[in-house]
């Protein structure tokens, strides 16, 4: 079920106890010289819509929130962002609208690394006032970590930025948007975790071209395989979560 395609009467008749409402969140920001600024939005929306098709009777899918917390990309330009503190509050207010409408199961499905902190803190804030609700958040790649790693060829086996994984997914989902002639090896990026210590650097400091990893190893075939495995894994996990009794949240 898609929230934006339903009437108020239809939404009113949905079970507040059994239905999980999913809010996909993404970003519109620079993705190196070869990828579109809407990469995160395209991928996250595609995953969310396929999951909704599989779990149509169990979930209500909200429109993707394309705006993300992307201040760490600003020095590269071509980036739209909210301040981190404002983004956290925005997520709180969207989810609070659902919770005050009686829904007791809400999940944020994320497609952008910069959103992880704000979405987790937003749920912690909400949990204080809605302790008897199922409040969930995950990035699609954290749920399907093993599935993604099994397809990737480069040393980095997870989703980075305009990397092998994201480039493969866009080559599959929207091949006309990939500037193939600009694809290079961008494996010279600086990590943000060194000896267990988080080192705060923006993407201008961490990368030479606003991208990470080995997009030169990407292919539409990898994207096809990766996407189907992501959708299956995310659907399986979410389906299981919809069956968790709310009595676990006294």
Secondary structure, 3 states (H helix, E strand, C coil): CEHHHCCHHHHHCCCCCCCEEEEEECCECCECCCECCCHHHHHHHHHHHHHHHHCCCCEEECCCECCCCCHHHHHHCCCECCCHHHHHHHHHHHHHHHHHCCCCEEEEEECCHHHHHHHHHHHHHHHHHCCCCEEEEEEHHHHCHHHHHHHCCCCCCCCCCCCHHHHHHHHHHCHHHCCHHHCCCECCCCCCEECCEECCCCHHHHCCCCCCECHHHCCHHHHHHHHHHHHHHHHHHHHHHHCCCHHHCC
